[in-house]
């Protein structure tokens, strides 16, 4: 089976952690030996690589093609238009990717199916591409593409169009599946396939008891992750320190908050940490804390558990499906600074055996997810082939 994975959420040399969950799922699928894959991961166009332009300059430096873990990846450029860009992004994205995909086919990679990730604008663009190239399409919903973007009129309309145009829809948790079905997509065409965890990369390490109970939070420093709730909870948690792994626009605000709450001496900012180095930080912590307002399926929760470290997490979307046993950790009763403090104290009062936490994570390997993809992709191709055969018979009868 040959597939084409299409998404702007895919790592590259300049942003190796960007969309790494898409790459990881694909790597495990290809490792099955039953799938060959190529990747088209468009990047927003920008004219300069000068460092003063920050993130835009990084995008400009992304190579046109690269090979990652044996996967051939193309990065065509697509234009972005200020103010109105959100509404025209799917069309611009599809038009930019079309020549790159045509070139793949001309060079001999005539794929069987498009495997798209994130509904807007990626999934909508993929639906256009599937129509142009007459290919079956599977779109994976991953979180805010379904929980947030449908609140906007035009994106909602286009997401519904793409979902109904797709041959199948995958969601990373059951809560997202319910949201997709609520958009009007027939339930039998929506399959929940959760993300897994790399149990070789994330595993327990030798650790020493911490002088202070150590919390770790991992993620981009952006509003949706709400690290400020954890920092604001520290005055209620004497003898507890916080390590923050990640970077982003909220860093200055978070550092100022730590100072204003008089807990700056108990908060350590690591900046962005490569995924390969996260294991040491998970292993050194007593608990991971995630206070997000939205999460489809938070990979950091399973990564932490696989290292033997239990979690404290907000009760949003797919998170209760991840934190579903005492050995996994504790869910907050409310997403507030008091909710964070209460959940941390509850975990400390009934701290699980770290070996049991690791065993819990071992139930979330990628094997079941890959098997589910293979089964679903096979069903989609079988239906498409049956339709082609039926059309051929009908044409023969007419003749």
N, C-alpha and C positions, 0 to 999 in steps of 0.2 A: 504494500500500500504506500503510495506517495502522497504526502500532504504538504500544503503550503501554510505555514503559520504567519499570521498577519496581525501586527499590533504596534502601536507606538510605545507600548510598555514592554521594552526589551532592553537588556543591558548593552552597553557599548564600551569602548576603550576609555571614554571620558567620564562615563557614569556607570561604573560596573555593578552598582547595586540597584539600578533603575529597572523595575519590573522583573527582578530576579526570580520571582515566583513563577512567572510565565516560562522563563528559560529552564528552571528546575523541573517543572512538570514535563516539558518537552524532552529534556535529556533522559528522564526516566522512561518515557514512552519509547524513544528511539532505542534505548538499551534493551528493550524487549526483543529486538531483532526482527520485529514484524512491520516496522514503519521506517520509511526514509523521509527525511524532512529538509526543507529549505525555509529560510525565514526572510520576510520582507518587513522591516521595522523602520518606517519613515521617521525622519527627524525634521523639525521645523527649520526653515531656511533662515540664515542670518549672514550678512555680508562680511563680518569682521571677526577675526580670532584674537583681537587685542584683549589682554586680560582685564582692562577697565570695564568691559562689557559683561563680566562675570559669567553667569549661567548661559547667556546667549552666545558668548565666545566659545564656551565648551561645546555647545551644539554645533557651531560652525567647524570645530576641529574633529568632529566624528568622521571617520573614514567612510568612503562611499560603499566599500565592502570590507568584510572582515570574517575571520573564522574563529568561532568561540566553541570550545569543547567539541571540536569536530563538526560543528554546524556552520554551514555557509549562510552568512547574513548580509543582506543588502540594505543600505540606508538611503533610499531616495529622499530628496528634499521636497517639502511641501510649504507653500506660502501661508502665512497667518496674517489676518487683516484686523487691526485694532477696532474695538467697539462692536463691529458686526461679525467678527470672526467666529463666534460660537455657532451662529446659524448656518454659515456656509462652510464650516470646517469639514464636514463629511465629504462634500463634493470636491473640495480642494485636495483633500487627502487621497480620495479615490483617483482623481485625475493625475496626481503626482506619482502614484504607485503603478498605474496602468502600464506605462512603458517598461518599467522594471520587471513586471510580471510577464509581459509579452516576450521580453528578452529571454527570460528563463525558459519559456515554452519553446522558443525558436532554437535555443541551445540544447534542447532535448529533454528538459525536465517538464514533461506534460503531466502535472500532478492530478490526483484523483479528487481532492477535496480541499476546501479552504477552512482552516482552523483559526478563527478570529477570537481576539480577547479584548474585553471592555466594550460596552455597547455604544458609547458615544464619545467621540465621533467614529471610533475604530470599527465597531460592528456595523454601523450604518454604511460606512465606506466599503466594508467588506461585502455587504449585500449588493451594492452597486457593481463591485468587481465580479461577484459571482454571476450576476446577470450578464455582464459583458463577456465573460469567458465561458459561460454556460457550465459552471461547476457547482456541485453541492456545497452547502455551507453549514458549519456548526459555529455558534457564537457562545463564548463563555462570559457570563455575568460575574463580576468580581466585587461589587460593593456599592460605592457611591454612584456608579453608572445606573444603578436601579433604585437606590434608596434616596438619591438627591436630584439627579438631573431630570427625571420625569416631572419634577415640580414646575419646569419651564415648558410652556405650551408647545413650541415648535420642536425642541428636542424630544419631548414626550411622544409627539406624533410620529417622528422619524424613528424613534426606538421601537415603537409598536409596529411600524412598517417593517423594520429590519427583523424583528423577532418573528413576525408571521411569514416573512420571506425565507427565513432560515429553515433548513431541513430538520434541525434540532437545536435546542438551547441547553447549555450546561450551566448550573449554578454551583458555587463553592460551598453552599450550606442550604439546609432546608428552609431557613427563614427567607433567603433570597428567592428560592423557588416559589414560595408563596407570593412574593411581591411580583414576580414575572407572570404568574398565573393571573394575578389581580389586574394585570395590564390587558388581559384578554387573550393570552396565548393558551391554546389547549393544553391541559395538564399532562396529557400523554406525550407531548413533545418536549417536555422540560424534565431534565434529569439532574439530580444533585450528585455531584462527585467532589467530595471534599479534598482540600489540599493535604498532602502528606508532609513528612519531615524526613530529612536525610539523617538516618540513625548512625551512619558512619562519621559524618562531619560533626554532628552534635551528640556528644556522649559525655559521661561524667569524667571529671578530671580530679587530680589530687587537690585537696583544699585544706586550708587551715581555718580554725574557728575565728570569726571576726571579733575584734574588740567591741564593735558596735553592730547591732543588727542592720544588715546592709540590703537596701532596696536597689533594684536596677530597673530603669525604664529604657526601652529601645524603640527608636522610631524618629521620623522627621520631626523637627521642631516647628510644627504648624498647628493652627487652631484646632483641627479635628482631633489631634492626639491629646490635647488638654493636659500637658505636663504641669501646668500651673496648679492644678488641683492637688497633685502629689506634693509639690513644694509647699503649698499653703497648708497642707495637712501636717507637715513636720513639727510645728509648735505643739501639736496634740500628741506627738510621738517622741517623747524624750528618749535619748539613747539610740535613736535610729538615724542612719545616714542614707543619702540617695546618690546614686551614680547615674548620670544621664548620658546615654550613648546615642548620638545623632546630631544633626545640624540642621539649620533652617532659619527662616525669617524671624521666628519667635525667640531666638537665643538671647538677644539683648534684653527683651522683656522678662524672660525667665531669670536671668542673672540679677536684674534689678529687683525682682520679686524676692529672690533669696536674701538679698541684702535688707530689704524693707521688713521682711519677716524675722530678721536676725538669725537666719539659719545658713548663711553663706558658708560658714565653716563646716557644715554638714552636707553640702552639695558639691559634687564634683562633675564638671562638664568634660567629657572625653572628646567631643566632636564626632565627626563621622568615623565609624569603625568598619573596616572590611568584614564581610560575612565570615571569612575564614578565621578571623580573630575573635569573633563574638563568643565562641565556646568558652574561652578563658574567663570572660566577664560573667557569662551565665553561671559558670561553675563556682566563681568566687562569691556570688551574691547569695543571700538567704531567701530572697523572693523577687520575682519580676512583678512590676506593677504596670498595668495598662488602663488608662482612664479615658479612652477614646469615646467620642460621641457617636461615631459610626465605625463599624468594622464588618466586612463581609466574612472573612475567615482570617484571623490574625495569625500569621505564621510564627511570629515571635513567641507566642504562647507555647506552641509545641516544641519550638527550638529550646526554650528554657526547660521545659519538662524533660526533654530528651537528655539534658545535662544534669537531671536530678533535682532541678530547682523548681519548687511550686510557684504558683502565680496568684496574683490578686487582680481582678479584671472587672470592668464595667459590664453590666448585663445588657449588651446590645447585639442585635441580629444573630450572627452565627456563634458568638462567643459562648453562650450556654451549651452549645453542642460540643465545644472544645473542653470546657471546664465542667465536666459532668460527674465528677467523683471527688470525695474528700482528698484523695492522694494527689489530685491535679491542682487543687488550690481552692480559693474562695471567690465567689462573685459578690460584688458590692450590692448592698440593699438599695442604695441610691447613689447617683453619680454626682457627688459633692465632696468637698474636703472632709466633711465629717464621715461621709460614706467610705472614703479612702482609709481614714484613720480606724474606723470600726472594723473594716475588713482585714486590715493589717493586724490589728490586735486579735481578731478571731483566728487568723492563721497562726499567729504566735502561740495562742492558747492551746491549739490542737495541731501542732506542727507535724506534718506527715513524714514518714520514713523516706529519705531521698531515693533509696533503691526502689521503693514502691512507685514513686513519681516517675522514675525512668521506665519501669515496667508498663505503667499506664501509657506513656508516649509510644512504646513499642507497638501498640495496637493501631498506630497511625502511620504505618510505612506507606510508601508510594505504590506498593504492589497492587492494592485493590483499585486505586485510582487509574493506574495504567490499564488494568484489565477492563475496567468500566469504559474507558475511552476506546479501546480496541473493539469491544462489543458494540458500542454505539456507532462508531465510524463504520464498522462492518454492516450494521443494519441500514445506515443511511445509504451506503453504496449499493446494497442489495435492492433497496426500494427504487433507487435511481435506475439501476439496470433493468429492473422489472418494468418500469415505465417506458424505457427506451424500447424494450422488446415488444411491449404491448402496442406502442406507436408503430413499430415496424410491421407488425401483423396487420394493424388497421390499414396502413398504407397499401400493403399487399392485397388486402381484400378489395380496396377501392380500385386497384388496377385490374 
